[in-house]
Amino acid sequence: MADLSQLKADVDFMKSMAVEGGQVPLNGGWPLFLAGLIFGAAALVHYVSVSFETISGLTTLAIWGGALLVYALFGILWGIKNRAVLKVQGNKNRLVGATWGGVGFSIFVFSVALAICSWRLQNSGLGTLMMPMVLVLYGLGWIITAEVSAQRWMTWVGVGCFIITPLIAWLSLQPEQLLVYALALVCSALIPGWILMAREKAPR
C-alpha cells in the first residue's frame, strides 16, 4: 500500500508539473539578471585593470569579492521583498528554485575551496578555473530548467554554456578570457533573466 501511495503521489506531482508548465511563469528571472549584470561588470572591470592599468589599487579579491557582496545584498533584499510570493509558488518554481539555489551554493563553495587551494599552493593561476566551472554549472541549471518548464529555448542557453567553456579554458591567464566570460554571462544570465522577468509580468 505504501508503494501505491508513493506512486500516486509521484503521478500527482508530475500532473501538477505538466499543468504548471504552460500556466505558471518562472519567478527567478531577477536573480539571474542581477548575476549577469554584476558579475559581467566585474569581469569587465577586471579586464580593464589588468589590460590598461588605469584602475590602480584594485586586486582580484577586491573586484570579485565586492561583486559577491553586492549580489548577496541585493539577493537578500529581493528574497525578503518576495517572501510571500515564494511561499505560495508551485511545484515547478520550487524545483527550479532548488536547482538554481544548488547552482549558486555550489559556485560559492567551489570559490572558497579554490581560494584555499590557491593560497596553500601559492598559485594564483588556479583562479582561472572559476570561470569554466561557473559556466558548466549554469549550463546544467538551464538544461534542468528547460526540462522542468518545457521551454526549449533554455536548452540552447545551456548548450551554449557548454560550448563556450572550452574557449574560456583555452584563454586562461589572458585578458581576453575576461571579455569572453563577460559576454558569456550576458548571454547565459542577464538576457535570459530579463526574458523571464518580462514573461513573469506579462498578462496570462
N, C-alpha and C positions, 0 to 999 in steps of 0.2 A: 504493500500500500504506500509505503514511504517513497518507493521508486516512482510509482504512478503520480503521486502528488508532486514530486520534483519535476517529472516530465511535463505535467500540466502547467506548472509554474514557468518552466522554460518556454513552452509553447506560447503562453500568455505574454511573456516578455518579448518574444520575437514578433508576435502580432502587434504589440504596442509600438515596437520599434518601426515596423512597417508602416503603421498608420502615421506615426510622427514624422517619418521620413519626408512626406510631402506636405505636412501641415505645420510643423513646429520649426521655427527658424533657429539656427545655432546662435548662441549668445556669447561666444568667446572671441568675437572679432576685435574688440578693443585691446585686450592684452597682446594679441598678435600684432596688430597695427603698431602699438606702442613699442613692442620689442624691435620691430623692423626699423622704426624711426630712431629710437635711442641708440641701439647698438650699431645700426647703419651709420649714424652720425659719428659714433665713437670710432668706427673703422676709418672714416674719412679724416677725422682729427688726428688719429694715429698716423695715417698716411702722410699728412702734411707735416707732422712733427718729425718724421724720420726721413722724409724726402727733401724738404726745403729748410729745415731747422729754423723755421720762422716762429715757432712756438717754443720758447725756452722754458726749461724747468718742468716740463710735463713728462712723466715716466709712463711706462706701460701700465703699471699698477694704478697710477692716478687716473688715467684715461678710462680703463675698463672697470676699475673699482668704483669710480664716480658714476659711470653709466649704470652699473649694477645697483647702486644705492638709489639713483633717481628712478630706475624702473621699479625697484621694490617699493618705494614710497608711493608712486602713482598706482601700482598694483594693489597695495593695501587700501588706498583710498577708494579705488574702483570696487574692490570687494566689499568694503563697508557700505558704500552707496547702493550697491546692487544685492545686498544680502537677502532682502525679501524676495527678489526675483529668483535668486539662485536656489532658495529653499523649495520653490514650487516647480523647478524645471523638470521636464520629462526625462524618461529613461535615456533618450538619445543624448540630450545635453549632459546628463550625469556621466555617461560613458565617455563622451568626447572630453568633458572637463577632467575626468580622471586620467585620460590619455595624455592630455597636454600638461596637466599637473605633474604627471610622471616624467614627461619630457623635460619640463623646467627644473624639477628637482634633480634629475639625472645630470643635467648640464651643470647645476650648482655643485653637486658632489664631485663631478669629474674635474671641474675647475679647481676645487680645493685640493684634490689628490694630485693634480698636475702641478700646482704651485709647490706642494710639498716635495714632489719628485725633483722639480727644478732646483729647489733650494738644497736638497740633500745631495744631488749630483753636481751642483754648481754648473748647471747647463740651462741657460735661459732660452735656448733654442727649442726646448721641449714645448714652450708655449704655443708654437705654431700648430701643434696637434689639436688645439682647442677649436679652431675654425672648421676643419673637416668633421670633427666629432659633432659639433652643433648642427651642421647641415645633414649629417646622417640621421640624427635624432629627429630633426624637422621632417625629413623625408618619410621616416617611419610614422610620425604623428599625422602627416597629411594622408598617407595611404590608409591608415586605420580610420581616420575621419571620413574619408571618401566611402569606405565600405559601410560605415555606420549610417551615414546620412544619405547614401545613394546619390551623391553629387560627383559625377565622374571627372569634372574638371580638376578636382582636388588631387586625383590620382596623378595627373600630369604635373602638378606642382611638386608632389613627392618624387616623381621620376626625375624632374629637373634638378632637385636637390642631390639625388644620387649621381647624376651625370656631371654636375659641376664640382663635386667633391674631389675627384682625382686631379682636376685642374688646380684647385685650391692647394692640394698637397704638392703638386709639381712646382708651384710658385713659392714654396716655403722659403722664408728669410729674404724674400724680395719685396720691395714696397708695393709692387703691383698686386701682390696677394691680398692686401687690404682693400684695394679698389674692387677687385673681383668679389671679395667677401661682402663688401657694402652692397654691391649690385645684387648678389645672391640673397641678402637679407631683404632688400626691397621687393624682390620677386617672390620670395618664399614666406614673407611675413607681413610687410607693410601693405602691399597691394591686395593679397588675399584677405587680410584682416579688414581692409577698407570695404571690400566686396561683401564680406559677412555682415559688417555693420550696416551697410546700405540695405541689404536684404532683411535684416532684423527690423529696421524701421519702416520698411515698405508695407503698405496695407495688404492684408491677406484676404 
